[in-house]
Amino acid sequence: MRKTKRVIAQFTFYDRTGIQKFLERQAEKGWMLEKISSYGWKFRRMEPEKIHYAVTYFPEASMFDPEPTENQKSFWDLCEHTGWKLASHNAQMQIFYNERENPVPIETDPQTELETIEKSANKSYLVSYWLLTACTVLQIALGIWQFATDPVGYLSRSSSLFSALCWSMLLAMCLMEIIGYFSWRKRARKAIEETGEFTATKGFRNIQLAFLWIILAIFAAFLFSIERRFAAVAVISSLVVGIMASAIWGFSALLKKLKVSAKANRIATIIIIAVLPFAVTGILFIKILGGVFESGWFDKEAAYTYEYKGMEWKVYDDELPLMVEDLIETDYKGYSTSWYGDESILLSKHDAYQRPRMDDLKEPYLQYTLVKVKIPFLYSFVHNQMLRDFPHNYGVTYEDYEFYERAVEIDPTEWGADYAYQIYMGDYAENEFLLCYNDCILELRPDFEIELTEQAKKNIGNIFG
């Protein structure tokens, strides 16, 4: 039988009522609170009994204090004289227990108790959540910018969707904490004015724990949805973040053991927080991932290699849905076929390349982008975005420009498509097409030497329609 256990408490800082009830239930189950830390709440086994807990706040205290202040020690002594023994403390939060049947409360003046909570919250709790909210908003804004610049690519990347969901949930958690605190404070002030009683606190522990489990489940699903090599990088990156966080708090704890002043500890910890992530990230990408990239671990496996003009070239043999052989007759066997892309639960986007060897550049090439829409209601949006980006005008907006490209709608029936468009530069028709089928959109850019006959168009319709 285990003698200790750790619990992810995840309580709201000011939720005095919720914490007390939780600790009293644990005591009835035979667990006594022993220590509060960044790694969870530690309990030790005891004989099950009914114990009263009290959560108070001491605004003068700080998480960087090397040892309790004299005022704090005096407060503890005063509590012990009335039967309240210190169970644990963490920064401003002080937790006491009392084994008497009907103990006298530590706090007897609701107004003073509310002011103490307010001072303690303003010192660390609210500041932390405001900073975290600001960081979260910046990350969401970055995601919105990425979506605005490349919406189809963004929706096809599982990593983008995972990041957007996690940051959104984190923002919801932050706002829930901040709004919940100010809402409770408003009700507490009103209750003291009207009735002179302290308003019980109410946190969001169950909701926060649910959010954390959801994020972990989504992360696991994300790992299973990508290639193993990329999943390995994601896991390693997550472990590095966890190790950095442990190193930062471990460094701060070491300074406390060495009796370094709270001010010096705070400054040193802030410097470490500012410097360590950049240093570790730099080492990770330059030394580790740089070596991984150089080793070719992320490269696609080539069918074979050859030399041309003193350089080594790779030939790939990926399976493509549409080949040059589907468009024209050819007996050339030296093509390199590549298939790259991303896929999410919403849609997939892949780029296909079929190129001849460098010593056979007279042979025609083929390249295209295929987007498959998995959620029907997104089809119209994807269609409009791809049509918008189909002409390559690189920011040019005036149509009388000599090389201005425009998408002209053409007859889709010969392609077996629902909609079809072709690029025109002035009156000249380019060999570039956007073909819209039931659940996919094909952006086709074959070599200008490939003449798309009626049979070739029919073949394309049979493959994608």
N, C-alpha and C positions, 0 to 999 in steps of 0.2 A: 504494500500500500504506500503510495507516494506521500511524502510529508510536506511538500510545498507545491504550489502551482502558480502560474502566471496567467493573468487575464488582460485582454485588450479592453480596457474600461471604456474609452471613447466617450467620456462624459463631457458635457458642456461645462466650462470653467465655473460658472455661477450657479449651476444646478445643485444647490445644497440639498434640497429635498430628495432628489433622485439618487444622489450619492449615498445619503444616509440610509435610505430604504434598501439600496443594493447591498451595502455593507452589513446591515442587520440581517438580511436574508442569508448572506454568506456565513455569518456567525451561527445561525440556526442550523446550517448544513455542516458545521464543524470547521470553518475556515476563518482565521483571524488575519486582518490586514497587517503586513509587516513592512512593506516598502513601496513607494511610488517612484517610478523612474520613466525614462523615455522608452524603455523596452517593455512596459506594461506594469500592472499592479501585482506585486508578489504577496501571496498568502501562505501562511503556515497552518498545518493541521492542529486542531484543538478539539476538546470535547464540545459537542453541540450545546449551545446555551443561548439564552436571550440576552443580547448585549445592546446597549444604546450607543449610538454614534452621534457625534456632532461635528459639523464642518464649519469652520470659521475662516476668516481671512485677515491677514496681517499685511497691510499695504507697504510697510517699510521693508519687508523681506524681498529678496531677489534670488533668482535661480543661480546667480553668480557669486553669492555670498560664500566665502570659504567656511564659515561656521555661523551659527545663529547669533544675532546681535544681542546685546544685553537686555534691551527692551523685549525682544522676543523670548528670551529665557525667563524673564520676569513674568511674562504672560503665561508661559507654560507652567511655572511654579504656582501661579495664582489658580490656574485651572486644576492642577493636581490637588491643591488644598480642598477643592470642592468635589473631588472624586473623579475628575476627568483626566485620564492618562493619555499621553501623546501616543498615537498609533503610528503616524507618519506625517511627513510634510513635504511639500513641493512648492518652492517659491512662496507665493502669498497664501496658498492653500494650506490650512492646518487641520488635521483630522484627529479627533480625540474619541476615546471610548470610555464607557462607564458601566460597571457591572451592577450598580444599584437598581432597585426596582423602579423607583420614581425619582430620578435625579433632577436637581435644580438646573435649568438651562444655562448655558454659558452666556448667551446673549439674551438680555431681558428688555432692551430698548429697541423696538423695530426701526426707529428713525436712525439711530446710530448704526445698527446692523446694515441697513440699506446704504448708508454713506460709506461704510467700510467696503462693501462689495463694489460700489461705484469706483472708489479710489483704486482698488486692486485691479479691477477690469481695465481702467484707463491706463494703468502702468504697463501691462503686458498683453493681456488677452485681446483687447480691441485693436491695439497697434499691430499685433501679429496678423489678425484677420484682415485688417485694412490693407496691409502690404501684400498678403496672399491674394486678396481680391484684385489688387492692381496688376499683379503678375499674371493672374488668370485671364483678366480682360485683355492684356497685351497678347497673350497666346491665342485667344479666340479671335482677336483682330487680325493677327497674322494668318490664321486659318481662313478668315473671310477674304483677305487679300489674295491668298492662293486660289481660293475658289473663284473669285472674280476674274483672275487672269487666265485660269485654265480649269473651267468647271467640269468638263468631261474627264480630264486627267485626274482631277481631285476626287471625283466620285468613284473612279475605278481603282483607287488605291485604298486597300484595307487599312494601311497605317494612318492615312489621313482621317478616315472615318473613326478609327479607334481613338486617335488623338482628340478629335472634335468632341466625341462623346465624353471622354474622360475629363477634359477641361471644362465642358459644360456642367458635368455633375459636380466637379470641384467648385465651380462658381456657385451652383445651387446650394452646396453645403456651406460655403462662406456667407452667402446672403441669408441663409436660414439662421445661422448663428448670430449675425449682426442684427438682423431685423427682429429675431426672437428676443435678443437681449434688450433692445430698446423698447420693444412692446411690453416685456415683463416689467421693465423699470418704470414705464408709464403707469401700468396698473398698480405696481407696488406703491408708488408715490400717492396715487389717488386713494388707495386703500388705507394708508397711514393717516391721511388727512381726514377721511370720513369715519373710519372705525378704530384707528390706532393699532391695527394688527398687521403683522408681517405676511405678505403674500407668498404662498408656496411657489417654489421655482419649478419649471418644467423644461427639461432639455429634449434633445433629439437623438438620444443614444441609439435606439432601434433603427431609426431612419439612416443615420450615419453608418452603422454597421451593415445595413442592407446595401447602401451605396458602395461600400468597400468590397463586399462580396460580389456585387454586380461587376465592378471594375475588374476584379480578379478573374471572374468568369469570362468577361469579354477579352481580357488579355490572353487567357488560355485559348479561346476560340481563334484569336488573331494569330497566335503562334502556330496552331494547327492548319491555318489557311495559307501560310506562306512556306517557301522552300526551307528546308532544314538549315541551310547555311545562313540564311537571313534570320531565321528563328534563333539560331545560336547567338548571333550578334545582338538581337533584342534581349535575350536572357542575360548575356554578359553585361550589356549596358545597364540593365536593371540592377544586377548585382553590384556593379561599380557604384551606382547611385546610393544603394543601401550601405555599402562599405564606407563611402565618403561621409554619409550622414552619421554613421557610427563613429567614424574617426573624429569628426568635429565635436560631437558631444563627449566622446571619450577624452579629447584634448581639454575641453572645458572642465570635465570632472577631475582630470589630473591637476589642473591649475588650482582647483578648490582644495585638493588634498595637500598641495604644496603651500597652502595658506596665502595664495596670491590675492590681492585685494579685488573686490567685486568690479571696480572700475577698470583695472588693468585686465582682468579676465574678460570683461565684456568687449573691450577694444580688441584684444587678441583674437577672441572668437569671431568677431565681425570681420577682421582681416583674413582669418582662415576661410571663412565662408565666402569672401570675395575672391580669394586667390586660388584655393584648392580646386574648385570645380574646373576653372580654366586650365590649371596646370595638368590635372588628371586627364581632362578631355584632350588637351594637346598631345600628351604622351600616348593616350589611347589611339588617337587617329594618326599621328605621325609615325610612332614607333610600331604599334601593334597592327592597326588596320592598314597602315602603309605597307608593312611587310606582307600582310595578307593579300593586298591587291597586287603587289609585285610578284607574289608566288602564283598568281593566277587562280586563286581559290574561288573568286567570284566570276571568273570567265566561264563562258559556255564551253563544253567539251567539243573539240574539233574532230571532224571525221579524219582529216589528215592535214598536213602542212606541206608547203612547197616554197621554193626560193625563186625570187624574181628581182633582178637588178640589185642583188646583194641584200635583199630583205626577205624575212620569213613571213609568209602569208598563210592564213588559216582558211580551211574550207569546212563549212558546217553542213549538216544533213538533217535539219529540222523538217518536220512534216508541215506542209502548208496547205490550206484549203484551196487556194487558187495558184496555179503554176503557169509559167510561160507556155508550156505544152498544151494548156487549155485554150490558149488564144491564137497560137500560130503553130504550124508544123515545124519541128526542129528535131534533129538527131544529136544535138550537142549534149554531152554527158558531164561537163565540167562545172556545172552550176554549184554555187554555194547558197544554201537556203537557211535563212535565220528567222526566228520567231521570238519577238520580245514583247513584253507587256505586263500589265497589272490586271488584277481581278478582285472585285469586292462582291458583297451580297447584292449590290445595286446594278452594277454593269461591269463589263470587261472591255479593255482597250488593248489591242495588240498591233504592233508594227511588223510587217512581213517584208523581207528582202530576198530577192533571187538575183544573184549577180554572177557574171562569168568570171573566170580567173583573170588575173591581171595580164597574162600573156595571151588572152583571147577577148580583148575588149571590143572586138568587132561584133560579138554576139550581143543581142538585145537583153536588157535587164527589166525587172519588174519590181515595183514596190507599191505597197498600199497599207492603209490603216483600217482595221476592222473593229467596230464597236458593237458589242451585243448588249442590248438593254434587257435586264431581267425583270424590272418592275414596269409594267405597261404605262402607268401614268407619267413616267419619266421620259417616254419616247419623244413626245413633242418638244420638250425642253432640250434634249440631246440633239434632236434634229435641227432646231433653230441655232444652237451654239455651234455645231459643226458647219452649218451653212454660213454662219457669220465668219468663221475662221478659215473657210475653204479658200478664198482668194488670198494670195500672199502679197499684200501691199505694204507690209512693214510700217504701218502708221500713216501712210499716205491716204488722204481723204478726198482729193479732188480727182474727178473722173476724166478730166481732159489731159491728165498726165500720160506721157507716151507709153509707159509700161504699166499702166493701171489695169489690174485684173478685176473681172466681175464674174459672178456666177449667173449663168443663163439657164433657165429651165428648159429641158428638152423632153422629147417623147419618151416616157418611161416604159411603154409597152414592149419595145424591142429588147429591153433589158430584163423584162419580167419583174419590174420594180413598181413600187407605189409612186415614188417620185425620183426624178433624175435631173442632174444639173451638170453643166460643162463650163469650164473656165474659158473665157474669151479675153483677149488682150486687144482692145480696139475691135477690129473686124476679124481678127485672126483667132481661130478656134484652137485651143491648146489640147493636148492629149491627156487631159486630167478630168476626172469625173467624180461626182458624188451621187451614189446610188442608195436609195432608201428602200429597205425591204421590211417585212413584217416585224421582226424583232432585232434587226441589225442594220447598221449603216456602214457602207463601204466607201472609203475615199481612195480611189484608184488613180495611180500615177505611173503608167507603164512608159517604157522607152518610146520616144517619138517614132522610132522605126517600126514599132508594132502597130499594124493597121488592124483596128478592131472591126472585123467583118460581122455580118449578121449571125453567123454561126458562133463566133466568139462571144458576142453579146448574149446569145441564147445559152451558151455554156455557163456564163457568169450567173444568169438568172436561175439556171438549174441548180447551181451550187449554193447560192445564198437565198434564193426565193423559196 
